[in-house]
Amino acid sequence: MNSALDRVRAHAGKELVERIEHLDAVRSTRPVDRELAPPDAAARIDADVVVAGGGLSLLVAAELARLGLSVVVIERARAGVAHREWNASDEELRPLVDAGLVSQPELEELVVARYKDGVCAFFGGTPRRVRGVLDRAVDAGPLLDRVRHVAESRGVKFIDGAAVDGIGVGTGSVRVGYRGVRGHSTDRGEVVARVMVDARGASSPYATADLVCPTVGGVLRGLRQGDAPHEVDPNVGDILVTTEDVDPRSGLQHVWEGFPGRPGEVTVYLFYYARAKGAPQGALATLYARFFETLADYKEGDPTLVRPTFGYIPGWSRLSPAPRAPWERVVLVGDAAARHSPLTFCGFGSMLRAFRPAAREIATAIDEGRPPARDVVPEDAVHMWTGALATVMASGTLPGSKLNGLLDAAFGVLEEMGNDEFAALLQDRMTGPRFTEFLRRTGSRHPIVYREVLRALGPMSAARWGVRLAREVLA
Ligand SMILES: Cc1cc2nc3c(=O)[nH]c(=O)nc-3n(C[C@H](O)[C@H](O)[C@H](O)COP(=O)(O)OP(=O)(O)OC[C@H]3O[C@@H](n4cnc5c(N)ncnc54)[C@H](O)[C@@H]3O)c2cc1C
């Protein structure tokens, strides 16, 4: 472990090592909310909704305010500051305009790169190309800055530098406690609201998703541009790419993602799928060391890491209970809810689809004087399948080249099914009947798939998955 940190230090300096150590330490201690006195029927209501966390889920706060609700956002750092790079397609970005957060010309300006093709390529297999998926890179910082500005203009109140650390749920409202964070001037306080939206991402106490995707990388300069496989083509975004088989020592399948951004810049991530409980301690340090050491197997050049980005992205397999708060009136969104694809981990696209329906459900519930549905983020049926596939990838039971062989077969079938179906799977739109067709075809091309999946999932999960799949098809 120390040697991994030494290697990261040698490649990227002391500051990055300190940030990684901090995140790894925080992850090993799950936060717990203090239990506060529930507000009684006579309690003064400060706001309709309190949103804990002001990252990407700020979109929900802005939409709630557009629907006429009073909203308070409490954020540990400063709300509306992005530390990540995101991509999506034109269609997925449209709700930003429809919700009045940006005009169409402003959106065009926020898109810093456009590419023609997305690629999924698995070691030893054939690159599979898809169009209209993850092909617009968005300038995340200015986007969230803009969303905060619009939210403020709609009356959203921000409490920055305050960590939510206590909850008390009454019959008609919820008390939310917070404490000032070191380095900020905010004091301890409480807000009473009709509903709390937990948008604290992976650090929510209720973010209990069973899979995790340790991810490292960031924005690089200096990679060689061109259209050869080991060069960066500004017209192409890599969605899922493997350059080696499952690591025989760790049992992990490492995956690259890379997409061009501002001129001369490329965002590159290295990640793997893991079970949340089994993810190794200090995973990010080891993964970053591997990133620097194997980057040349993926793309060539003389790279400099100009903006490091890393973290643990939660994923839910749909084979275990869903992440939920234990009470009514506290709803999860974003990474805390983990309703995005556990295969592509596209939390951005998922939030773009979910923020308006989630806000609508909360606003309707408040209007009707009832608690909102426990799950305000709509569920995409296709994750019955992607959840099982991600669990297979996290299980480490398919050694050597078997996993790459299975993925190559599956994505080959998608390519054969046509661009619409390929895009539908990656954008979480594939319907039940189409994904069973996809399974059937993958099984006939790669006959041992069912045995391999069964072994990786284990009999209980496989049975649960089979039942849900059957329900989905019969519905
Ligand atoms: C390295 C990395 C790369 C990624 N790349 C992509 C990508 O290419 N495409 C994509 O679609 N998705 C990507 N994602 C996922 C995407 O960024 C997330 O899905 C998205 O940011 C989730 O938004 P969120 O608001 O739920 O959580 P976050 O954006 O994590 O925001 C949570 C906020 O809550 C705050 N907070 C935490 N605890 C408290 C507390 N107690 N009180 C108050 N505030 C608190 C945090 O400070 C933070 O601002 C990536 C994630 C990572 C880690």
The ligand as a Gaussian input file, in Angstrom:
#p B3LYP/6-31G(d) Opt

LIG

0 1
 C      -13.894000      10.075000     -10.527000
 C      -15.323000      10.131000     -10.959000
 C      -15.610000      10.245000     -12.296000
 C      -16.925000      10.280000     -12.737000
 N      -17.150000      10.372000     -14.067000
 C      -18.413000      10.399000     -14.507000
 C      -18.673000      10.508000     -15.905000
 O      -17.777000      10.586000     -16.724000
 N      -19.971000      10.515000     -16.301000
 C      -21.006000      10.426000     -15.402000
 O      -22.157000      10.437000     -15.806000
 N      -20.779000      10.322000     -14.097000
 C      -19.514000      10.302000     -13.625000
 N      -19.276000      10.203000     -12.296000
 C      -20.415000      10.078000     -11.395000
 C      -21.069000      11.419000     -11.145000
 O      -20.091000      12.399000     -10.929000
 C      -21.992000      11.275000      -9.956000
 O      -22.992000      10.341000     -10.309000
 C      -22.633000      12.587000      -9.547000
 O      -21.650000      13.529000      -9.188000
 C      -23.571000      12.342000      -8.378000
 O      -24.117000      13.552000      -7.933000
 P      -24.598000      13.715000      -6.432000
 O      -25.130000      15.110000      -6.321000
 O      -25.461000      12.592000      -6.048000
 O      -23.296000      13.536000      -5.562000
 P      -22.004000      14.447000      -5.528000
 O      -21.798000      15.147000      -6.809000
 O      -20.948000      13.540000      -4.997000
 O      -22.348000      15.536000      -4.443000
 C      -22.531000      15.234000      -3.097000
 C      -22.370000      16.529000      -2.331000
 O      -22.760000      16.325000      -0.982000
 C      -21.853000      17.013000      -0.155000
 N      -21.921000      16.382000       1.170000
 C      -21.464000      15.172000       1.539000
 N      -21.748000      14.943000       2.837000
 C      -22.421000      16.033000       3.278000
 C      -22.999000      16.389000       4.523000
 N      -22.943000      15.579000       5.584000
 N      -23.639000      17.569000       4.621000
 C      -23.712000      18.434000       3.568000
 N      -23.154000      18.139000       2.357000
 C      -22.535000      16.961000       2.227000
 C      -20.514000      16.864000      -0.846000
 O      -19.608000      17.866000      -0.427000
 C      -20.928000      17.014000      -2.301000
 O      -20.884000      18.338000      -2.752000
 C      -17.978000      10.195000     -11.818000
 C      -17.699000      10.090000     -10.457000
 C      -16.376000      10.058000     -10.033000
 C      -16.085000       9.910000      -8.572000

